[in-house]
């Protein structure tokens, strides 16, 4: 599967993935991420049910605490 993530084209061996699978691949906790799929904001409660398709454009913003 080919996905465009944050402007970078990436290839994944899996044929089926959810948004949650993608976040886990990046080691990003879902509670600290905001995600857009094909210019549509995805609600956190929908990450595990949002299927990704070949060619999808994904933008991920994750928040890091610090001080």
Buried (B, 14 or more C-beta within 10 A) or exposed (E): BEBBBEEEEEEBEEEEBBBBBBBBEEEBEBEEBEBEBEEEEBEBEBBEEBEBEEEBBBBBEBEEEEE
